[in-house]
């Protein structure tokens, strides 16, 4: 029974992807980051005459691209400042590596299972846009709330906080908020370790979200707004070409124009409008 065999193979592929995903997210990334932070933290602690704990948590915050510092120390020497800048650059490369690793083949079976990618089947632009908006506006926020609800409890217990403070702090980490949603901040070694772990996991969770979007639905969305190959002019609906040899290729000038407009106009305009609408609502409340 070929159909049944294909279904079994697909199910096994999804299970294998989930196992790989959770091993990578829960173990590989945190262990690697902790080891690197321990080694480099000892180095900067010797330069700045800090304690090993301060050096470790300072480097861990950099390596995990934490939006809020875990410790209050900052480099005071030129050597320490330069070393911190180098570690920050490495951290950015590390983050991009995680994003690239989790947006490829690992996420493909899961995206297919969730209907976000349909190999061999044409997906209409309307269906793709609806699914894309569903992931952006519903799935990813619920994903962050779900993990924050789970992780907030152990953090609150370690710090002696109310559960609400643990939840809101965790959500602030998961959403990379620079302002946070609570004034509570970890003060115990165990709480700071939890904070580093949450920063590690937030990188992987963000990569998973990007993996959901880096599928067929994103391709259709780009085609619909004219931000992809096979489009005659900026802003017009495109036609998806399935033949990679005969499909028209976008010009360098058009690609640069689209990229510049998107970065300089579309993204800031969207951020300003969203902030104006939601900020006004919060202010009125």
C-alpha positions in Angstrom: 0.0 0.0 0.0 2.1 3.0 -1.3 -0.3 5.6 0.2 -0.2 4.1 3.6 3.6 3.7 3.5 3.9 7.3 2.5 1.7 8.4 5.4 3.8 6.3 7.9 7.0 7.7 6.4 5.6 11.3 6.8 4.6 10.6 10.4 8.0 9.3 11.2 9.6 12.3 9.5 7.6 14.6 11.7 8.5 12.7 14.8 12.2 12.8 13.9 12.0 16.5 13.2 10.4 17.2 16.6 13.0 15.1 18.4 15.8 16.9 16.6 14.2 20.2 17.2 13.8 19.8 21.0 17.2 18.3 21.4 18.7 21.2 19.6 16.6 23.8 21.4 16.6 22.4 25.0 20.1 20.9 25.1 22.5 21.7 22.3 22.1 25.5 22.3 22.1 26.1 26.1 25.0 23.7 26.7 27.1 25.3 24.0 26.3 28.8 25.2 27.0 28.0 28.8 30.4 26.5 28.0 31.4 29.4 25.8 30.2 31.9 28.5 32.2 30.1 31.1 35.4 30.2 29.1 35.1 33.7 27.8 33.6 34.9 31.1 36.7 33.8 32.9 38.8 35.7 30.4 36.9 39.0 30.7 36.7 38.6 34.5 40.5 38.5 34.6 40.8 41.6 32.4 38.2 43.6 34.4 39.0 42.1 37.8 35.5 40.8 38.2 34.2 37.7 39.9 33.8 34.6 37.7 30.1 34.8 38.3 29.9 38.4 36.9 32.1 37.5 33.9 30.0 34.4 33.2 26.6 36.2 33.3 27.9 39.2 31.4 29.1 37.0 28.5 26.0 34.8 28.7 23.8 37.9 28.2 25.9 38.9 25.2 26.0 35.4 23.7 22.2 35.0 24.1 21.6 38.5 22.7 19.6 39.3 25.9 17.7 42.6 25.6 18.2 43.3 29.3 21.5 42.8 31.2 21.6 40.1 33.8 24.3 41.7 35.9 25.1 45.4 36.4 28.8 45.3 35.6 30.2 46.8 32.4 33.7 46.8 31.1 35.8 49.8 32.3 39.0 49.1 30.3 39.7 49.4 26.6 40.7 45.8 26.4 37.5 44.7 28.1 35.3 46.9 25.9 37.0 45.6 22.7 36.6 42.0 23.9 32.9 42.6 24.6 32.4 44.1 21.1 34.0 41.0 19.6 31.8 38.7 21.6 28.8 40.7 20.6 29.7 40.3 17.0 30.1 36.5 17.5 26.8 36.4 19.3 25.1 38.0 16.3 26.7 35.4 14.0 25.6 32.6 16.4 22.0 33.9 16.4 22.0 33.9 12.5 23.4 30.4 12.6 20.6 29.1 14.8 18.1 30.9 12.6 19.5 29.3 9.5 19.7 25.8 11.1 16.0 25.8 12.2 14.5 27.3 9.0 15.7 24.5 6.7 15.0 20.8 6.4 14.2 20.4 10.1 11.1 22.5 10.0 9.9 21.3 6.6 8.1 18.1 7.8 6.4 20.1 10.5 5.3 22.9 8.1 3.8 20.2 5.8 2.0 18.6 8.7 0.5 21.9 9.7 -0.5 22.7 6.2 1.9 25.7 5.9 3.6 24.0 3.0 2.0 21.8 0.3 4.7 20.2 -2.0 3.3 19.3 -5.3 0.1 21.2 -4.7 -0.7 24.8 -5.8 -1.8 27.1 -3.0 -3.8 30.2 -3.8 -2.5 33.5 -2.8 -5.6 34.1 -0.6 -5.0 30.9 1.3 -1.3 31.6 1.7 -2.0 35.1 3.0 -4.6 33.9 5.5 -2.3 31.2 6.8 0.6 33.7 7.0 -1.5 36.2 9.0 -2.7 33.3 11.2 0.8 32.4 12.0 1.8 36.0 12.7 -1.2 37.2 14.6 -2.3 34.0 16.4 0.1 31.1 16.4 3.3 32.9 17.3 1.8 35.0 20.1 0.1 31.9 21.6 3.4 30.0 21.2 5.2 32.7 23.3 2.4 32.8 25.9 2.4 29.0 26.2 6.1 28.8 26.9 6.1 31.8 29.2 3.2 30.2 31.2 5.4 27.0 31.7 8.7 28.7 32.4 7.4 31.5 34.5 6.5 29.1 37.4 10.0 27.7 38.1 11.5 31.2 37.8 8.9 32.6 40.2 9.6 29.8 42.7 13.4 30.4 42.5 13.0 34.1 43.1 10.1 34.0 45.6 7.9 36.0 43.2 4.2 35.8 42.5 3.5 33.6 39.5 2.4 36.6 37.6 5.8 38.2 37.9 7.5 35.1 36.6 5.1 34.8 33.7 5.4 38.4 32.6 9.2 38.4 33.0 9.4 35.2 30.9 7.2 36.7 28.3 9.4 39.8 28.1 12.4 37.6 27.5 10.5 35.4 24.9 9.3 38.5 23.0 12.8 40.2 23.2 11.1 43.2 24.9 13.6 46.0 25.9 11.2 47.5 28.4 9.8 44.3 29.9 6.3 43.8 31.3 7.2 43.7 35.0 9.7 45.5 37.3 10.8 42.2 38.7 14.4 41.1 37.8 16.3 38.0 38.9 18.6 38.5 41.9 19.5 34.9 42.9 22.1 32.8 41.0 19.4 30.2 40.2 17.1 32.9 38.9 19.9 34.4 36.7 20.6 30.9 35.3 16.9 30.6 34.4 17.1 33.9 32.7 20.0 32.8 30.6 18.2 29.6 29.7 15.1 31.6 28.7 17.2 33.8 26.5 18.7 30.7 24.8 15.3 29.2 24.3 13.9 32.4 23.0 16.4 32.3 20.2 15.3 28.8 19.2 11.6 29.7 19.6 12.1 32.7 17.3 13.9 30.5 14.8 11.0 28.0 14.9 8.6 30.9 14.2 10.7 32.0 11.3 10.8 28.4 10.1 7.0 28.4 10.0 7.1 31.5 7.9 10.0 30.4 5.7 7.7 28.0 3.8 5.3 28.1 0.9 3.0 30.7 2.6 5.8 33.3 2.6 6.6 32.7 -1.0 3.0 33.3 -2.0 2.8 36.4 0.2 5.9 37.8 -1.6 4.4 37.1 -4.9 1.1 38.7 -4.0 2.8 42.0 -3.0 5.3 41.9 -5.9 8.3 41.3 -3.6 9.7 38.3 -5.4 10.8 36.9 -8.7 8.3 36.6 -11.6 6.8 40.0 -11.1 6.7 42.6 -13.7 6.6 45.7 -11.5 6.7 46.7 -7.9 3.5 46.3 -6.0 1.6 44.3 -8.6 0.3 40.8 -8.1 2.8 38.2 -9.4 2.3 34.9 -11.0 4.1 31.9 -9.6 6.4 30.3 -12.1 7.2 26.6 -11.5 9.9 26.3 -14.2 13.1 27.6 -12.7 14.9 27.7 -16.1 12.3 29.6 -18.1 11.0 31.8 -15.3 11.9 35.5 -15.6 14.6 36.5 -13.2 14.3 39.8 -11.2 16.8 42.5 -12.1 19.4 43.7 -9.6 18.0 47.2 -9.7 14.4 46.1 -9.0 15.6 43.8 -6.2 17.5 46.6 -4.6 14.6 49.0 -5.0 12.2 46.6 -3.4 14.6 45.9 -0.5 15.2 49.6 0.1 11.5 50.5 0.0 10.8 47.6 2.4 13.5 48.5 4.9 13.3 52.3 4.8 9.6 52.8 4.3 7.4 49.8 4.8 8.8 48.5 8.1 9.1 51.9 9.8 5.6 52.9 8.6 4.1 49.6 9.9 5.9 50.0 13.2 4.8 53.6 13.7 1.1 52.9 12.7 0.9 49.9 15.0 2.5 51.8 17.9 0.1 54.7 17.3 -3.0 52.5 17.3 -2.1 50.2 20.1 -0.3 52.9 22.1 -3.3 55.1 21.9 -5.6 52.3 23.1 -3.3 51.5 26.0 -3.1 55.2 27.0 -6.9 55.5 26.9 -7.2 52.4 29.1 
